[in-house]
């Protein structure tokens, strides 16, 4: 798969088929992803890969905690304390768009909660990844980790698989630590659902829009370069 196609076809899949993903495929994806750049090659990431009974046991405990109303908190702040534009508008459009695709009314709080809780089943994916970072590192390592995570998502497309990156798991890091050997110095950053997309699931038809390049990039110096190229004599054969 060409890298442009991998990037363009990547999306957050929220319902997967019950098809097994072999360990060898997961290892290949992680080996490819490990080529992500990192400052001074520190490679700050760690991944716990769950499948089968191990995944089901973790999901059951997190779901029980979430449904019981227990208070849990992530160890880092993902979103701003106070939203502002244009980010607030994009956030709302994303949430409204997903629930509209699913046919869930804005005032149907129970249906919205049920959909949110599907996060903790890895959306039925056969493989769940838990990605962590050594908390003793600094802000630059978060950038490194982001590139590693993106590599996982793209390498999965190269294997014909889909993913969903899920920060939601960070809120239940205490329960995660009861299931996998996550040392105290490791900060749980996110989960990733990995598997085969269910092509008949309506939620998988939802695609979020992106800003045009003109909306987020400013170019400098290109006009002068282009004029110089136009005035330059043609190259000799």
N, C-alpha and C positions, 0 to 999 in steps of 0.2 A: 504494500500500500504506500503510495506517495505520501510524503509528510503533509502536504497540503490537504489531501483527502482525509488523513487521520485527524488533523486539527478540525477540518470542516465537518466531519461526521461525528465528532465527539459530542456527547450530550449527557445530561443527568438522567439515567434510566431508573425508573421507580417501580418497575415490576420485571422480574426475571423468570426465565423458564427453569424448571427443575432438571437441568442437564448438568452433569458433573463436569468440572474443570480439573484436568489432571494436575497433580503437583508439579510435574515437569514443565507444564505450560506456565504456571505461576512463577516458578523459579526462573524461567526464561524472561518473563516480563520484568521481574525484579532485577535481573542481571543487566538487561538493557537500560532500565531506569537508573541504575547505579552510575551510568555515564553522565549523569547530571553534574554541572559545574558546582564547585563549592570553594569558598575562600581558602586558599592554601591547601586545598584538597582534604579538608578535615572530615568531609562526608558525615555530617552530624545526624543522620537518620537511623532509625531502627524500626523494624516491622515485625509484628506478630501476625501470623497467618492462621486463620481459623476455618475449619470446615467440619462437617458431620456433627457428631455429638458435642464436640468442644464448642462449636459455634452455637448450637441450639441451647446449650446450658447457659452460656453468657446471655443470649438474647432473652431467655426466659426470666433470668434474674433482673435484668434491666427493665423489662416490661412490667414485672411485678412492682418494682420500685416506682416506675413512672405512673402506673395506674393507681398506686396507693397514695399518691400525693406527697411522697417524701421530698424534702428539699435537697437538691443537689446543685452543685455549682462547678463550672469549669475553672481551671487554674490560670486562665488567661482571658483577656477581653477580645472577642472577635469583632464585635460591632461597636459603634460609638455610643456613648451614654445618651447623647441628644442628637437625633437625626436632623439633617438639613439637606437642602437641594443641591445637586440633582439626585443625590443618593437615596433620599426618602422616596422620591417618585419612582425610581427604578425598583426599589424594594417592594413597594406596594403593587406595582404592575406585575412583578414576578409572582407574588403570592396570589393576587386576584386572578392572574392568567391560569395558574395551575389549578386552582379550585374551580374555576369556570370550565376548564377542560374536563375535570372530573365530575361536573354537574353538581358541585357542592355549593349551596347558597351561602352568602356571606354571613348570615345570622345562624347557620346550622353549626353551632359550636361543637356538638358531639361528633359530627362527621368530620369536621376539621381536626379534632383531636385524634380520631381513629387513623386518619391519614398521616398525621404527624408521628404517631406511635409506630407506624410501619418502618420508620427509620431503624428502629431497634430490632427489626427482623432482617436487616440488610436488604429490605425490599424483596425478600425470598431468594436472594442470590446464593449460590452454593458456597461461595468463598467470601469471607470478610477479612479485610486487612485493618490492623490497628497500627497507626503511625505515631511514633513518639520522637521526642527531641530532648537532649540533655539540657536541663534547665540552667545549668551553669554557664552555658554559652550565651551569646549576645544577639542583638537584633539581626545582624548579617546572616546568622545561621537560619533564621526564619525564612529569609529569601532563598537560601540554598535548599531548604526543605521544600519550599513551594515549587522549585524547579524539579526536584525529585518526584514530588507528587504528580506534577503535570506529565512527567515522563512515564509514570505508571499508567496514567489515563490514555496516553497516546500509544504506548507499547501494547496495551490491551487491544486497541483498535487494530493494530498490526496482526493480532491473532484472531481477529473476527469477533472479539468480545467487547462488552460495554461495561461501564462503571458508573458509580455515583459517589462523589466525595461527600463525606458526612461529618461536619463539625459537631453534630448532635451528640456523638459518643463522648466528646470531651467532658460533658456535664456529669457523666457517670464513671469517672476515672476510678473512684474508690471501689466500685463493683468490678470494674475491669481488672483491678489489681488482685482480686480474689480468684481470678480465673487464669491469668497469665503472669509470669514472673517479671513484672514491670517494676524495676528498682525505684526507690524514692527520688533519685536524681533525674529520672525520666519523666518528662511532661507529656501526657497524652494529648496529641494535637487533633487527630481526627480518625475516623474510620473510612474505609472505602469498600463499597459493595462491588463485586466482580463476578461476571457471568455472562450468559447469553440473554439478550434482550427478548422480552415477549413482544412480538410485533403486533399482536392483537390487543394489547393493553392501551386504552385510550390515553392514559397519563404519559405514555411514551411518545405520543404525537406532539406534546408540548415542547416548543423550541423557543428559547428566549432570544430577543433581538440583541443586536450589538450596534454601538455607535459607529458612524462612518469615520474614516480616518481624519477627515477635516474637523471632526468634533473633538478629537483628543490629541492631535499632533500638530506641532508648529514647525515649519521647515525654514531653514536659514541658509542663504548662500547659493541655493540651487539655481536661481534665475541667472545670476552672473555666470555660473558654470555653463549653463545651457547656451547663453549668448556667445561665450567664448568658443564653444564647440561649433556654433553656426558660422562664426567668422573665420575659423581655422581653415587653412587650405586642405583640400582632400588628400588623404594619405596616398602615397605612391604604391602601386602594386608591387 
